[in-house]
Amino acid sequence: MAGLEDCSRGIARSADGGKTWQLQETRVPGVSYGVSVPWDVLSLASAPSRPLRVYAITINNLLRSDNGGITWTQNGGIRGDHRALVAVEDAIAVHPRDSNLMLASSLFVSPSEGIASLYRSVDGGATWMPGDAGIEGTIRGLTFSADGTEAVAAGDEGVFRSTDGGLNWQRVEGGPAGARAIAFQGNGILRVGTNEGVFSSVAQ
């Protein structure tokens, strides 16, 4: 599955390992989006504990599919609870054992206006609450360890680690600043991609 830009549908789906692709309609029936409005999909995240559940971040909302991306429903909570999530950064992560626990970063961070850098949902994206206690700056990458015991967030000001599902965060000493993407490898090593290259660290 791949997210698309400048496309009225927004997602391309393959059922044969990428040999052929079909455009999937992500717009919800009965909802007006205007005339010929592109439906850019910025990021996709699957739920490891529920293989057919997929989340998609669009320019102004969060979509969820429970059938592998064939049909989609709109989660209004990403807009209703906090306006920061109208322009969510393309970082989203789903807990590997709890498909309803999600983390998403915000593109616009303004503590004085109540706009957090990171938001947390425990109901599959229906509602969101700030989850950036201990985090500094804009977050560009989010991931969970394979067993879900820790979450890692990385961005402009460095790398941060949580062991309580994203409620509280601690800075990882020596973690590179300016992160653009992060991922845990199967051997427990964390990879952090920056404009200067890729950094690796053994997960603690």
PyRosetta script that sets phi, psi and omega in degrees:
from pyrosetta import init, pose_from_sequence

init()
pose = pose_from_sequence("MAGLEDCSRGIARSADGGKTWQLQETRVPGVSYGVSVPWDVLSLASAPSRPLRVYAITINNLLRSDNGGITWTQNGGIRGDHRALVAVEDAIAVHPRDSNLMLASSLFVSPSEGIASLYRSVDGGATWMPGDAGIEGTIRGLTFSADGTEAVAAGDEGVFRSTDGGLNWQRVEGGPAGARAIAFQGNGILRVGTNEGVFSSVAQ")
pose.set_psi(1, 141.7)
pose.set_omega(1, -178.4)
pose.set_phi(2, -140.7)
pose.set_psi(2, 139.4)
pose.set_omega(2, 175.0)
pose.set_phi(3, -84.0)
pose.set_psi(3, 144.4)
pose.set_omega(3, -176.3)
pose.set_phi(4, -121.3)
pose.set_psi(4, 154.2)
pose.set_omega(4, 173.6)
pose.set_phi(5, -112.2)
pose.set_psi(5, 154.2)
pose.set_omega(5, 179.1)
pose.set_phi(6, 54.1)
pose.set_psi(6, 42.9)
pose.set_omega(6, -179.1)
pose.set_phi(7, -134.1)
pose.set_psi(7, 135.0)
pose.set_omega(7, -176.6)
pose.set_phi(8, -70.2)
pose.set_psi(8, -13.3)
pose.set_omega(8, 178.5)
pose.set_phi(9, -105.8)
pose.set_psi(9, -51.9)
pose.set_omega(9, 168.9)
pose.set_phi(10, 108.1)
pose.set_psi(10, -23.4)
pose.set_omega(10, -177.7)
pose.set_phi(11, -136.4)
pose.set_psi(11, 135.9)
pose.set_omega(11, 173.1)
pose.set_phi(12, -107.7)
pose.set_psi(12, 135.0)
pose.set_omega(12, -174.9)
pose.set_phi(13, -125.9)
pose.set_psi(13, 135.9)
pose.set_omega(13, 177.7)
pose.set_phi(14, -121.5)
pose.set_psi(14, 136.0)
pose.set_omega(14, 178.2)
pose.set_phi(15, -111.8)
pose.set_psi(15, 9.9)
pose.set_omega(15, -178.3)
pose.set_phi(16, -133.0)
pose.set_psi(16, 37.5)
pose.set_omega(16, 176.7)
pose.set_phi(17, 72.6)
pose.set_psi(17, 21.7)
pose.set_omega(17, 176.9)
pose.set_phi(18, 94.4)
pose.set_psi(18, 4.3)
pose.set_omega(18, 179.5)
pose.set_phi(19, -70.2)
pose.set_psi(19, -40.7)
pose.set_omega(19, 177.2)
pose.set_phi(20, -133.2)
pose.set_psi(20, 155.2)
pose.set_omega(20, -176.4)
pose.set_phi(21, -134.1)
pose.set_psi(21, 148.7)
pose.set_omega(21, 175.3)
pose.set_phi(22, -129.7)
pose.set_psi(22, 139.9)
pose.set_omega(22, 175.5)
pose.set_phi(23, -75.3)
pose.set_psi(23, 134.6)
pose.set_omega(23, 178.9)
pose.set_phi(24, -109.7)
pose.set_psi(24, 138.6)
pose.set_omega(24, 178.6)
pose.set_phi(25, -77.2)
pose.set_psi(25, 116.4)
pose.set_omega(25, 179.8)
pose.set_phi(26, -98.6)
pose.set_psi(26, -14.9)
pose.set_omega(26, -179.8)
pose.set_phi(27, -73.3)
pose.set_psi(27, 140.4)
pose.set_omega(27, -175.7)
pose.set_phi(28, -83.0)
pose.set_psi(28, 129.9)
pose.set_omega(28, 178.7)
pose.set_phi(29, -56.1)
pose.set_psi(29, 137.6)
pose.set_omega(29, 177.4)
pose.set_phi(30, 89.1)
pose.set_psi(30, -6.2)
pose.set_omega(30, 179.5)
pose.set_phi(31, -104.2)
pose.set_psi(31, 128.5)
pose.set_omega(31, -178.6)
pose.set_phi(32, -85.8)
pose.set_psi(32, 129.5)
pose.set_omega(32, 178.8)
pose.set_phi(33, -116.8)
pose.set_psi(33, 9.8)
pose.set_omega(33, -177.2)
pose.set_phi(34, 89.0)
pose.set_psi(34, -172.1)
pose.set_omega(34, -176.8)
pose.set_phi(35, -98.8)
pose.set_psi(35, 122.6)
pose.set_omega(35, 175.4)
pose.set_phi(36, 53.3)
pose.set_psi(36, 43.3)
pose.set_omega(36, 178.1)
pose.set_phi(37, -84.2)
pose.set_psi(37, 122.9)
pose.set_omega(37, 176.9)
pose.set_phi(38, -61.8)
pose.set_psi(38, 143.9)
pose.set_omega(38, -175.8)
pose.set_phi(39, -116.4)
pose.set_psi(39, 67.9)
pose.set_omega(39, -175.5)
pose.set_phi(40, -62.6)
pose.set_psi(40, 133.1)
pose.set_omega(40, 174.2)
pose.set_phi(41, -107.3)
pose.set_psi(41, 118.2)
pose.set_omega(41, -173.8)
pose.set_phi(42, -87.2)
pose.set_psi(42, -31.8)
pose.set_omega(42, -176.1)
pose.set_phi(43, -159.6)
pose.set_psi(43, 152.8)
pose.set_omega(43, 177.0)
pose.set_phi(44, -126.4)
pose.set_psi(44, 145.6)
pose.set_omega(44, 176.2)
pose.set_phi(45, -144.9)
pose.set_psi(45, 133.3)
pose.set_omega(45, 177.5)
pose.set_phi(46, -99.9)
pose.set_psi(46, 161.7)
pose.set_omega(46, 178.4)
pose.set_phi(47, -103.3)
pose.set_psi(47, 106.3)
pose.set_omega(47, -175.3)
pose.set_phi(48, -55.8)
pose.set_psi(48, -32.7)
pose.set_omega(48, -177.9)
pose.set_phi(49, -81.0)
pose.set_psi(49, -11.9)
pose.set_omega(49, 176.9)
pose.set_phi(50, -136.6)
pose.set_psi(50, 89.1)
pose.set_omega(50, -170.7)
pose.set_phi(51, -55.0)
pose.set_psi(51, -27.3)
pose.set_omega(51, -177.6)
pose.set_phi(52, -89.0)
pose.set_psi(52, -5.4)
pose.set_omega(52, 179.8)
pose.set_phi(53, -90.5)
pose.set_psi(53, 127.8)
pose.set_omega(53, -179.8)
pose.set_phi(54, -134.0)
pose.set_psi(54, 139.6)
pose.set_omega(54, 175.1)
pose.set_phi(55, -111.5)
pose.set_psi(55, 144.5)
pose.set_omega(55, 178.3)
pose.set_phi(56, -132.1)
pose.set_psi(56, 130.8)
pose.set_omega(56, 173.5)
pose.set_phi(57, -94.2)
pose.set_psi(57, 123.8)
pose.set_omega(57, 174.3)
pose.set_phi(58, -106.4)
pose.set_psi(58, -177.7)
pose.set_omega(58, -178.6)
pose.set_phi(59, -58.0)
pose.set_psi(59, -33.8)
pose.set_omega(59, -174.8)
pose.set_phi(60, -136.0)
pose.set_psi(60, 21.1)
pose.set_omega(60, 178.9)
pose.set_phi(61, -168.9)
pose.set_psi(61, 176.4)
pose.set_omega(61, 174.0)
pose.set_phi(62, -117.6)
pose.set_psi(62, 131.7)
pose.set_omega(62, 178.7)
pose.set_phi(63, -113.3)
pose.set_psi(63, 151.8)
pose.set_omega(63, 178.2)
pose.set_phi(64, -133.8)
pose.set_psi(64, 137.6)
pose.set_omega(64, 175.0)
pose.set_phi(65, -123.2)
pose.set_psi(65, 136.4)
pose.set_omega(65, 177.5)
pose.set_phi(66, -110.7)
pose.set_psi(66, 11.4)
pose.set_omega(66, 178.5)
pose.set_phi(67, -132.9)
pose.set_psi(67, 38.9)
pose.set_omega(67, 174.9)
pose.set_phi(68, 73.4)
pose.set_psi(68, 23.0)
pose.set_omega(68, 176.2)
pose.set_phi(69, 92.8)
pose.set_psi(69, 8.4)
pose.set_omega(69, 179.7)
pose.set_phi(70, -74.6)
pose.set_psi(70, -46.3)
pose.set_omega(70, 175.9)
pose.set_phi(71, -129.2)
pose.set_psi(71, 156.5)
pose.set_omega(71, -173.5)
pose.set_phi(72, -133.2)
pose.set_psi(72, 149.0)
pose.set_omega(72, 172.7)
pose.set_phi(73, -121.4)
pose.set_psi(73, 152.2)
pose.set_omega(73, -176.7)
pose.set_phi(74, -95.2)
pose.set_psi(74, 130.1)
pose.set_omega(74, 177.0)
pose.set_phi(75, -98.3)
pose.set_psi(75, 101.8)
pose.set_omega(75, -175.9)
pose.set_phi(76, -67.2)
pose.set_psi(76, -19.6)
pose.set_omega(76, -175.5)
pose.set_phi(77, -61.7)
pose.set_psi(77, -27.7)
pose.set_omega(77, -177.7)
pose.set_phi(78, -68.1)
pose.set_psi(78, -19.6)
pose.set_omega(78, 175.2)
pose.set_phi(79, -102.5)
pose.set_psi(79, -33.0)
pose.set_omega(79, -171.2)
pose.set_phi(80, -74.8)
pose.set_psi(80, -37.0)
pose.set_omega(80, -175.0)
pose.set_phi(81, -78.7)
pose.set_psi(81, -44.5)
pose.set_omega(81, -175.8)
pose.set_phi(82, -143.4)
pose.set_psi(82, 122.6)
pose.set_omega(82, -176.0)
pose.set_phi(83, -64.5)
pose.set_psi(83, -17.9)
pose.set_omega(83, 178.2)
pose.set_phi(84, -59.0)
pose.set_psi(84, -29.7)
pose.set_omega(84, -175.8)
pose.set_phi(85, -80.5)
pose.set_psi(85, -2.0)
pose.set_omega(85, 172.0)
pose.set_phi(86, -65.3)
pose.set_psi(86, -32.3)
pose.set_omega(86, 179.1)
pose.set_phi(87, -119.9)
pose.set_psi(87, 60.5)
pose.set_omega(87, -177.4)
pose.set_phi(88, -68.6)
pose.set_psi(88, 141.1)
pose.set_omega(88, 174.7)
pose.set_phi(89, -66.4)
pose.set_psi(89, 161.9)
pose.set_omega(89, -177.2)
pose.set_phi(90, -84.2)
pose.set_psi(90, 47.7)
pose.set_omega(90, 174.7)
pose.set_phi(91, -124.9)
pose.set_psi(91, 119.9)
pose.set_omega(91, 179.8)
pose.set_phi(92, -148.0)
pose.set_psi(92, 142.5)
pose.set_omega(92, 179.8)
pose.set_phi(93, -141.6)
pose.set_psi(93, 143.8)
pose.set_omega(93, 179.4)
pose.set_phi(94, -117.2)
pose.set_psi(94, 134.4)
pose.set_omega(94, -179.7)
pose.set_phi(95, -60.3)
pose.set_psi(95, 137.0)
pose.set_omega(95, -174.8)
pose.set_phi(96, -68.6)
pose.set_psi(96, -19.2)
pose.set_omega(96, -179.0)
pose.set_phi(97, -115.6)
pose.set_psi(97, -10.6)
pose.set_omega(97, -180.0)
pose.set_phi(98, -130.5)
pose.set_psi(98, 101.9)
pose.set_omega(98, -174.6)
pose.set_phi(99, -68.5)
pose.set_psi(99, -10.6)
pose.set_omega(99, 179.6)
pose.set_phi(100, -93.6)
pose.set_psi(100, -13.1)
pose.set_omega(100, -179.5)
pose.set_phi(101, -91.6)
pose.set_psi(101, 118.9)
pose.set_omega(101, -174.8)
pose.set_phi(102, -135.1)
pose.set_psi(102, 153.0)
pose.set_omega(102, 173.2)
pose.set_phi(103, -126.0)
pose.set_psi(103, 140.5)
pose.set_omega(103, 177.6)
pose.set_phi(104, -145.0)
pose.set_psi(104, 140.4)
pose.set_omega(104, -178.8)
pose.set_phi(105, -96.5)
pose.set_psi(105, 156.9)
pose.set_omega(105, -178.8)
pose.set_phi(106, -107.0)
pose.set_psi(106, 138.0)
pose.set_omega(106, -179.4)
pose.set_phi(107, -72.2)
pose.set_psi(107, -38.7)
pose.set_omega(107, -178.3)
pose.set_phi(108, -105.8)
pose.set_psi(108, 116.8)
pose.set_omega(108, -177.9)
pose.set_phi(109, -110.4)
pose.set_psi(109, 122.3)
pose.set_omega(109, 180.0)
pose.set_phi(110, -150.0)
pose.set_psi(110, 87.8)
pose.set_omega(110, -179.5)
pose.set_phi(111, -54.9)
pose.set_psi(111, -35.1)
pose.set_omega(111, -178.6)
pose.set_phi(112, -65.3)
pose.set_psi(112, -24.6)
pose.set_omega(112, 178.5)
pose.set_phi(113, -102.2)
pose.set_psi(113, 8.5)
pose.set_omega(113, 179.0)
pose.set_phi(114, 76.7)
pose.set_psi(114, 20.9)
pose.set_omega(114, -180.0)
pose.set_phi(115, -101.7)
pose.set_psi(115, 112.7)
pose.set_omega(115, -176.4)
pose.set_phi(116, -86.0)
pose.set_psi(116, 165.1)
pose.set_omega(116, 178.3)
pose.set_phi(117, -85.6)
pose.set_psi(117, -17.7)
pose.set_omega(117, -177.6)
pose.set_phi(118, -145.0)
pose.set_psi(118, 140.1)
pose.set_omega(118, 178.7)
pose.set_phi(119, -124.2)
pose.set_psi(119, 155.0)
pose.set_omega(119, -173.5)
pose.set_phi(120, -131.9)
pose.set_psi(120, 137.4)
pose.set_omega(120, 177.1)
pose.set_phi(121, -127.9)
pose.set_psi(121, 139.7)
pose.set_omega(121, 177.6)
pose.set_phi(122, -116.1)
pose.set_psi(122, 9.2)
pose.set_omega(122, -178.9)
pose.set_phi(123, -131.2)
pose.set_psi(123, 39.5)
pose.set_omega(123, 175.8)
pose.set_phi(124, 69.2)
pose.set_psi(124, 24.9)
pose.set_omega(124, 176.6)
pose.set_phi(125, 91.4)
pose.set_psi(125, 4.1)
pose.set_omega(125, 178.9)
pose.set_phi(126, -68.8)
pose.set_psi(126, -39.2)
pose.set_omega(126, 177.2)
pose.set_phi(127, -135.8)
pose.set_psi(127, 156.0)
pose.set_omega(127, -176.0)
pose.set_phi(128, -136.8)
pose.set_psi(128, 147.1)
pose.set_omega(128, 174.4)
pose.set_phi(129, -134.9)
pose.set_psi(129, 151.9)
pose.set_omega(129, 177.4)
pose.set_phi(130, -57.3)
pose.set_psi(130, 140.7)
pose.set_omega(130, 179.8)
pose.set_phi(131, -140.3)
pose.set_psi(131, 40.5)
pose.set_omega(131, -173.5)
pose.set_phi(132, -112.5)
pose.set_psi(132, 23.7)
pose.set_omega(132, 179.2)
pose.set_phi(133, -60.4)
pose.set_psi(133, 114.5)
pose.set_omega(133, -179.4)
pose.set_phi(134, 98.7)
pose.set_psi(134, -5.8)
pose.set_omega(134, -178.7)
pose.set_phi(135, -95.6)
pose.set_psi(135, 145.1)
pose.set_omega(135, 176.6)
pose.set_phi(136, -122.7)
pose.set_psi(136, 140.4)
pose.set_omega(136, 174.4)
pose.set_phi(137, 76.7)
pose.set_psi(137, -177.1)
pose.set_omega(137, -179.6)
pose.set_phi(138, -81.5)
pose.set_psi(138, 135.5)
pose.set_omega(138, -179.5)
pose.set_phi(139, -95.9)
pose.set_psi(139, 130.1)
pose.set_omega(139, -178.4)
pose.set_phi(140, -108.6)
pose.set_psi(140, -18.9)
pose.set_omega(140, -177.4)
pose.set_phi(141, -142.6)
pose.set_psi(141, 141.6)
pose.set_omega(141, 179.9)
pose.set_phi(142, -136.6)
pose.set_psi(142, 142.8)
pose.set_omega(142, 175.4)
pose.set_phi(143, -159.9)
pose.set_psi(143, 157.1)
pose.set_omega(143, 172.4)
pose.set_phi(144, -110.8)
pose.set_psi(144, 151.5)
pose.set_omega(144, 170.9)
pose.set_phi(145, -69.0)
pose.set_psi(145, 163.4)
pose.set_omega(145, -175.2)
pose.set_phi(146, -59.2)
pose.set_psi(146, -33.6)
pose.set_omega(146, -179.5)
pose.set_phi(147, -93.4)
pose.set_psi(147, -1.8)
pose.set_omega(147, 177.0)
pose.set_phi(148, 78.5)
pose.set_psi(148, 5.8)
pose.set_omega(148, -177.1)
pose.set_phi(149, -76.2)
pose.set_psi(149, -18.5)
pose.set_omega(149, 175.9)
pose.set_phi(150, -143.2)
pose.set_psi(150, 150.9)
pose.set_omega(150, 174.4)
pose.set_phi(151, -118.1)
pose.set_psi(151, 148.8)
pose.set_omega(151, 179.2)
pose.set_phi(152, -129.4)
pose.set_psi(152, 134.2)
pose.set_omega(152, 175.9)
pose.set_phi(153, -123.3)
pose.set_psi(153, 138.4)
pose.set_omega(153, -178.9)
pose.set_phi(154, -138.6)
pose.set_psi(154, 146.7)
pose.set_omega(154, -179.1)
pose.set_phi(155, -169.8)
pose.set_psi(155, -146.1)
pose.set_omega(155, -173.1)
pose.set_phi(156, -61.1)
pose.set_psi(156, -35.8)
pose.set_omega(156, -173.2)
pose.set_phi(157, -103.1)
pose.set_psi(157, 7.2)
pose.set_omega(157, 177.4)
pose.set_phi(158, 128.6)
pose.set_psi(158, -159.4)
pose.set_omega(158, -176.1)
pose.set_phi(159, -116.4)
pose.set_psi(159, 138.3)
pose.set_omega(159, -176.6)
pose.set_phi(160, -130.4)
pose.set_psi(160, 147.8)
pose.set_omega(160, -173.9)
pose.set_phi(161, -127.0)
pose.set_psi(161, 140.3)
pose.set_omega(161, 177.1)
pose.set_phi(162, -128.9)
pose.set_psi(162, 138.6)
pose.set_omega(162, 176.4)
pose.set_phi(163, -116.3)
pose.set_psi(163, 11.7)
pose.set_omega(163, 178.8)
pose.set_phi(164, -126.2)
pose.set_psi(164, 36.9)
pose.set_omega(164, 175.9)
pose.set_phi(165, 73.2)
pose.set_psi(165, 22.6)
pose.set_omega(165, 176.7)
pose.set_phi(166, 93.8)
pose.set_psi(166, 11.1)
pose.set_omega(166, 177.4)
pose.set_phi(167, -78.1)
pose.set_psi(167, -42.7)
pose.set_omega(167, -178.1)
pose.set_phi(168, -133.7)
pose.set_psi(168, 148.2)
pose.set_omega(168, -174.0)
pose.set_phi(169, -131.5)
pose.set_psi(169, 148.4)
pose.set_omega(169, 175.2)
pose.set_phi(170, -128.2)
pose.set_psi(170, 141.6)
pose.set_omega(170, 178.8)
pose.set_phi(171, -67.4)
pose.set_psi(171, 139.1)
pose.set_omega(171, 175.3)
pose.set_phi(172, -89.8)
pose.set_psi(172, 115.0)
pose.set_omega(172, -178.7)
pose.set_phi(173, -61.6)
pose.set_psi(173, 131.1)
pose.set_omega(173, 179.4)
pose.set_phi(174, 84.5)
pose.set_psi(174, -2.4)
pose.set_omega(174, 178.7)
pose.set_phi(175, -67.7)
pose.set_psi(175, 135.4)
pose.set_omega(175, -176.1)
pose.set_phi(176, -68.6)
pose.set_psi(176, 142.7)
pose.set_omega(176, 173.8)
pose.set_phi(177, -85.0)
pose.set_psi(177, 165.7)
pose.set_omega(177, 177.6)
pose.set_phi(178, 73.7)
pose.set_psi(178, 28.8)
pose.set_omega(178, -179.2)
pose.set_phi(179, -67.3)
pose.set_psi(179, 144.6)
pose.set_omega(179, 177.3)
pose.set_phi(180, -118.6)
pose.set_psi(180, -21.3)
pose.set_omega(180, 178.9)
pose.set_phi(181, -161.3)
pose.set_psi(181, 149.3)
pose.set_omega(181, 177.5)
pose.set_phi(182, -141.3)
pose.set_psi(182, 156.3)
pose.set_omega(182, 178.5)
pose.set_phi(183, -162.0)
pose.set_psi(183, 141.0)
pose.set_omega(183, 171.5)
pose.set_phi(184, -86.7)
pose.set_psi(184, 135.3)
pose.set_omega(184, 172.9)
pose.set_phi(185, -89.3)
pose.set_psi(185, 166.2)
pose.set_omega(185, -177.9)
pose.set_phi(186, -62.2)
pose.set_psi(186, -23.4)
pose.set_omega(186, -179.6)
pose.set_phi(187, -89.5)
pose.set_psi(187, 8.0)
pose.set_omega(187, 177.9)
pose.set_phi(188, 88.7)
pose.set_psi(188, 0.3)
pose.set_omega(188, 178.8)
pose.set_phi(189, -81.6)
pose.set_psi(189, 135.0)
pose.set_omega(189, 178.0)
pose.set_phi(190, -95.7)
pose.set_psi(190, 128.6)
pose.set_omega(190, 175.9)
pose.set_phi(191, -105.1)
pose.set_psi(191, 132.1)
pose.set_omega(191, 178.9)
pose.set_phi(192, -122.8)
pose.set_psi(192, 117.8)
pose.set_omega(192, -179.7)
pose.set_phi(193, -96.1)
pose.set_psi(193, 129.7)
pose.set_omega(193, 177.7)
pose.set_phi(194, -129.8)
pose.set_psi(194, 177.1)
pose.set_omega(194, 175.9)
pose.set_phi(195, -67.8)
pose.set_psi(195, -15.5)
pose.set_omega(195, -179.5)
pose.set_phi(196, -94.6)
pose.set_psi(196, -6.4)
pose.set_omega(196, -178.4)
pose.set_phi(197, 134.2)
pose.set_psi(197, -170.3)
pose.set_omega(197, -178.3)
pose.set_phi(198, -106.1)
pose.set_psi(198, 130.3)
pose.set_omega(198, 178.2)
pose.set_phi(199, -109.5)
pose.set_psi(199, 147.6)
pose.set_omega(199, -178.7)
pose.set_phi(200, -127.0)
pose.set_psi(200, 145.3)
pose.set_omega(200, 177.8)
pose.set_phi(201, -150.0)
pose.set_psi(201, 137.6)
pose.set_omega(201, 177.0)
pose.set_phi(202, -70.5)
pose.set_psi(202, 127.4)
pose.set_omega(202, -179.4)
pose.set_phi(203, -65.3)
pose.set_psi(203, 139.3)
pose.set_omega(203, 178.6)
pose.set_phi(204, -93.4)
pose.dump_pdb("model.pdb")
